[in-house]
Every structure is written in structure tokens, then in C-alpha cells.
Amino acid sequence: MDVSVQVGTGSAGGLSFARSGLVRRLAQLPWGLVLFIVAIALIGTGMLHSVTHDNAAEADLPLKHLARFAVAFAVMIVLALVPLRYWMRLALPVYVMTVLLLVAVEFFGEMRGGAQRWLAIGPVNVQPSEFMKLALVLVLARYYHTALPKAGGRYLLHVPALALMLLPAALIFKQPDFGTTLALLASGGAIIFVAGLPWRVIALTGLIGATSVPVVYNYVLAEYQRERVDTFVEQIAGQSTDALGDGYQIEQAKIAVGSGGLRGKGYLKGTQSQLDYIPEQHTDFILTVVAEELGFFGASGLLLLWATIIGWGLYIAWRCQQLFGRLAAAGAVAMLGFYVVFNVGMVLGLLPVVGVPMPLVSYGGTAMLTVMAGFGVVLAADIHRKAPSSAHGWF
């Protein structure tokens, strides 16, 4: 009788301890950062309603966007609670699996809009290139966490990291998906830089990249990609572009942004957005809706939110005491920062149009899940920043 009571008490005490530990971890989350993330998603839902409310075929997109965010938000919180040592153990298996999925896309992928990016797995269609954004961040962070203490500052230390980055980048570029390729190079390059890549190597890489531009333009880019580059160069040079052809989308985007003025035309009152002048305005060009209807102040407020989130994420990476967490958080933040900067530059005509969405604002399920999983990594690096690492090999 006594033993039974003691066991029951011990079990209840263990359950209570587990619950208290979960509550303690949740309390350690930077809830200010989390609220900023929620705010951006709600802004995106409102903007999607603006561009779809009078279109019966797309009227459900805002609710789908909100539902996807709710699921992705739960995923983010769960991933944030996972200790960093488990992230490290999963890094290489997840990377290898995602590379295999990219290879499968090459043979079995579905063709949509002139690109072969989607893979049907049972009833679900997935875009493995989106998963690779996070997989690359994790595997590079794991590699340097294991190799840096042993190798010191040797230049050859970075060669395997480059190989880990260039292999999926080449597979994704072939689909073709130039935007995701650039995102991989940006996040991977940020991790390699934070890991201690010497400035002379960076300068040499930049020189090689600059001199190889004509070769890439003539022999690597597809025809439609060269046309986008030509349109961009003509705009930068101040030359006239075909406003009804290749330059149509960016010209209409500029009209929308400029016509918003300081305060905007008002919610649901944008001419370009409501009359559907801008193609893909619910995805890559959603910022034009924000600028036209909410004006310079509204668009600047959105970008200020993103700047705060990115700065907060870099602060989390900086104060993480574990090398893996520091590098993984820095890579995830670099990925997010790339998307924001490139999307803004693309909409304003300062960068070529390559199909880069505005995170959490543009409509898209796989991209949202990847972004929120990236936030999960950043949050995990924050609440587990003082946890010692016991992992020394790849597994």
C-alpha cells in the first residue's frame, strides 16, 4: 500500500516536473520577437485579402495563408524547444535526404511554369529546394562545429563547406530556380564568413565572380533569365524598355509604389492592386500592394519590422555560447535577410526579377514552412544558448 502510494506520488511529481520544465522553456522564448513575426503574418493576410476579395477564384487565399501560418507557428515553437544537440545529430541525415529529393526532382519532378521544381510524394506535392535552405544551414553549422576546433585557420578547412553548398545549388539552378540558388549561396556564404573565411579569399572569390559574369550570362543562364538581366540593365542605364513586354511587370510595380505617396490611397483602394495590373501581386510583388494602399509610411513600417527581426536574430546568434547554435542562427537570419532585401530590390527595379517572395507576406505554403522552421532554429539557439555540446563527430 505504501509502495503504491509512493510510486504514484513519484509519477505525479515527475509529470509535474516535466510540465514545469516545459513552462520554463516557453517562458524563456523571446516573446517580443515572436509577436513581431505574428504581426508580419497578419499584415500579409490583410494584404492578400485586399488583392483577392473581389476574385471568387482566389478569395480563400487569405484564410489559407492564415491557416498555414498557424500550423507553421506551432512547428516553430516545437522546433524551438528541441535542444541543439538533436539539431546537430539530424543535420547530415536531413541534408543527404534533401539532396536525394533534389536528384529525384530531376527525374520525376513535375513541370510547372517552365520549371521542374515539384515532387509528388503520395498525395502531397513538395518543393525540395525550399527544404534545402534549412538543411544547408544546419549541415554547414555542424561541419564547422566539428572541424573548426581541430583545424584552426587553415584555408582548406573551407573546401568541404563549399562542396556542401555548391552541390545543391547546382541541382536547384538546373531546375531552374535562380532565386533559391542565390538564397543558398547567401546563407551558406554567411556561415562560411562567420566561421572565419579570410578577407583575401573573399576578395579573390569576388574577383573571380566578377570576371566570370560574361561566361555565366552567355553559357549558363537560360534565355528568359538573360532577358530579365537585359531588362534590368536597361532600366539601370535609363534606357527605354518594352513596357508591354519584358518590362511590363516592373513598370507597373513602379507605378503602384509611386502612386501610393506618403500615406497611400487607403486599404482596398489601390488602383493597380484592385484592377489587377501587376502579375503575381499576391506572391512576389505583394509589396506593391502595401506601398500603394498604405503608402511610404506603411511600407517603411513593414520593413522596419523586418529590420528589427533580423537585428534581433543576429543578436541571438552573437550571444549563443555554442558554435553550432551561433552559426545556424546566423545562417537562418542571413537567409531571411536575403529574401527581404532581394524582394524589395526586385520590386523597386534595383535588382533583376528572379521570383523571390516577401517572407510571411507573400502567399506560399512550402516557403512559409521553411521560414518558420528557420525561426525555430533561431529561437532554439536563444533558449539553449548556454547548453554545452556533447557531440564531436557527425552522429
N, C-alpha and C positions, 0 to 999 in steps of 0.2 A: 504493500500500500504506500509506504513511504517512498520506495524507489519510483513507483509510478508517478507520484506527485512531483518528485524531483526532476524526472525526465521531462514531464510536461512543462514544468516551470522553465527548465533549461531550453526547451524548444521554443517556448514563447519568448524567452529572453533573447534567443538567437534571432528570431524573427523581428523582434523589436529593434535589435542592434542593426540588422540589415536595413530595416526601414529608416532608422536614424542616419545610417551611413549614406543612403540614397538621398535623403533630405539635405544632408550636409553638402553633398556633392552638387545638388541642384542649386543650393544657396550660394555656392562658390562661382557659379556661372556669372559672367559679366552681363547682367540683365539689361544694362543700358545699351550695349552693343546689340543684343537680341531684339530690343524694341526698335532700334534703327532698321534692322533687317526687316521686321514686320512692317514698318512704315513704308519702306520702298515697295514691298509686295502689294500693299494696299493701294499705293499710288498707281502701280501697274494695272491693278484690277479696275480702278476708276478710268484710266486712260483707254483700256480695252473696251470698256462699256461705251465710251464716247465714240469710238470708231466702228462699233458693231451694233449699236442699239436699234438702228433702223434697217438692219440687214438680217432677215429671218434665217439665212443660212449660217450666219456667224454669231447670232445673238447670244448663244450659250457659251461663247469663249470666255467671258469674264468669270462666270461661275466655275468653269473647268479650270481656269487659271488659279482661282482661289482654292478649289479643292485640291489641286496638285500641290499648291504651296502648303496646305495643311498637312498633307502626307509627308512632304519633304521636310517640313518643320519638325515633325515627330522623328523622322530619320536623323536629322541634325542633332536633336537632343540626345537620342540614344547613342549616336556615334561620339558625341562629346564626353559621355560618361565612360567610354572604353579607354582603359589605361594605354599609355603609349607603347608599352612593351608588346601588346597584342597587335597594334598597328604595324610595328616593325616585323613581327612574325608573318603577317599577311602580305607584306609589301611585294616580295618577289613572286609568290604564287599568283597574286592578283595581276601583276604586270605580265607574267607569262600567259595567263589565261586571256587577257585582253589582247595581247599580240596575236594569239591564235584566232581570236574572233575577227581581228582585222584581216588576217590572211583568209579566213572563211568568207569575209565580205567580197574579197577579190574573185572568188569562185562562185559563190552562191548569193551574193548580195542583190537587193532589188534596185532597179534603176528608177530614180525619181528626179525630174527636173534636170536631166542630163548628167546626173552624178550617181555613182553607185556607192551609197553610204549605209544603207539599211540592211539589217539581217533579221530574218524571221526565225524566232525561236518559239516553236509551238504557236499559240495564238497571239504572241506578243512580238512586235517589231521594235528592235533596239538599234541604236547608233553607237557601235563600239568606240568610235573616235571620241565621243563625249566621256566615256568611262576612262579612256587613256589619259585624259587631262589629270585626273586624280591619281591614277596608277603610276604615272611617271613621277609625280611629286613624291609619292611615298617611296618608290624604289630608289630614286636618287638620294633622298634623305637617309634611307637605310644604308646605301652604299657608302656614303661619306661618314656616317656614324661608325661604321665598321672599319673603314680604310684610313681615315684621317689620323687617328691616334698612332697608327703603325707606320704610316708613310711620310709624315711630316709635310714638307712643302715641295716635294718632287713634282715636276711638271707632268710626268707620265701618269700620275695619280688620276688626272682628269680624262685620260683617253677612254677608259671603260665607261665613264659617265657620259661622254659624248656619244659613244656607241649606243648606250641605253636610250638616249634622246633621239638620235638620228634614225634608228630603225623604225619606230612607229611613225615618226614624222614623214619618212619616205612613203610608207604604206598609206598614210592619210592623204598626202599630197597627190598620190596617184588616183584617188577616188573620183574627181579631185575635190579637195576641201582646203583651200588656201588659208581661210580664216583660222580653222582649228590647227593647221600646221604652224602658223605664226604664234598661236597661243601656246602650243607645246614648246616652241623654241624660246618664247618669252619666259615661261615659268621654269623650264629646265635651265635656261641660261641664268636666271636669277639665283637658283640654288647653287650652280657652279660658281657664280661670282661670290656669293656669301661664303662658300666653302674655301675661298682663298685663291681664286684664279689670278695670277699675276697680271699687272697692268700691261706689261709688254706683250703678253699673249693676247689680251683683249684688243690691243691696238693692231697687232698683226692679223687677228681674225677679222677686225673691221676693214683693214686694208684689202685683205683677200676677198671679202664680201663685196666691197665697192668695185673692185676690178672685175669681178665675175658677173656684174649686173648685165652687160650686153649678152653674155653667153646664156644666162638664165632667161632673159627676155626672148631671145631668138630660138632657143632649143629646148627649154624646159616648160615655159608657160604655154597653156592652151590658147587657142585663137581668141576665145571670149575673154580670157584673162588679159591678153595683150591689148584688146580693145578697151578694157576698163583702165588699164595703165595709160593708154594713149589719151583717153578722155580726161583722166586726172591731170596729166602733164599739160594738156591744152588749157584746162581751167587755171592751173597754177601760173601758166605763162600769159594768161589774159586773152587767149585766142578764143574765137567763137566756136561753140560746139553745136552739134546737132541736137537742138532742144526737143525734137520729136523722135530722136533715135537713141543712141547710146547715152546721151547726156540728159535724157528726159527726167529720170528719177531724181538725180541730184539737183537739177534746175528747179523742179517742183519742191524739193525739200528746202532749198534756199528761200524760195518764195514763202513757204509756210513759216520758217523760222523768222524771216524778216518782217512778215506781216503781223506777227504777234506783238511786236513792240515791247515796251517795258512791262505792261500789266496783262497783256493778252486780250483776246477777243471774248473770253468768257467760256466757261465749261459748256460743251456741246454746241458751241457757236463758231467753231473754226471752219473757214471756207474750204481749205484744202482737205482737211480731215473728213468733214461731213459729206463732201461731194466726191470723195474717194479719188482724188487726183494723184495721190502718191502710192505706187505699188508697194506691197509688203509693209504698210504702215503699222500693222498690228504685230509685226515681228522686228525686223532690223531697223525700221525707220519710225519706231514708236516715239522717239524723242521729238520728232517734228510735231506731233500732236501736243506734247507737253509745251513746246515753245510757242505754238500758235495760240493755244487756248489759255495757257497760264502765263505766257509772256516770259520775258527775260528773268523776272524775279522767280517765277515758278520753276523754270529750267535750272536756274542757278541754285535754287533750294534743293532740287533733286541731286545735283552734282555735289553740293556741299554735304549732303547726307552720305554720298558715296565716299567723298574725301575723308570724312570723319571715320567711316567704317574701315577704310584702307589704312589710315593712320593708326587707328586702334589696333588693327591686326598686326601691323609692323611693330607696335609697342609690345604686343603679346609675344611675338617671335623674339624680340630683343631680350625680354626678361626671362624667357624659358631657360632653365638651367640644364636641360638635356639637349644634346646636339641634334638628335633626331627630331625632337619637337620643334626646335628653333628653325631648322632647315625646312621641315614640312610646312610649318606655318608660313614661313617666308615665301615658299613656292606657291602655296594656295592663294596668298594675298597678291602675289605677282600675276597669277592667272586672272583673278578678278579685276585687278587694276588694268591689265591689258585690255580686257573686254570693254571696260568703261571708256578708257582713253581712245581706243580704236573706233568704237561705235560713235563717239562724239565727233572725232576727226572725220569719219566717213560721212556722217550726216551733214557736216559743215563744208564738205568738199575739200578738206585739208589732207585727206588720205583716200586711197582708192577704195572703191566699193568691193568688199570681199565677203559680205554676208556674216557680219559679226553682230550678235544681238546685244541689247542692253540687259544685263543680268537682272532677273526678278521683275523686270518691267515688260520686256518683250514676251510674247506668247511662245511657249515651247515646254514640253514635259521633260524630255531627257536632259536638256540643258539646265533646267531648274533643279533637277535632282542632283546633277553634278555640282552645281554652285552651292547648294545647301550641304552636300557632303563635304565640300571644301571648307565651308564654315564650321562643320563638325570637327574637322581636323584642327582648325584654329582654336576653337573652344576647348578641345581636348588638350592642346598644348598649354592652355591657360590654367585649367583646373588641375592638371597633372604636372605642372611645370617643375615641382620640386621632387618628383618621384625619381629615385635612382634607376638606372637602366642595368638590367642583368643580362642583356643579350650581347653576345660578342661575335657570333657567326651569322650566316644568312638565315638560319632557322633556330 
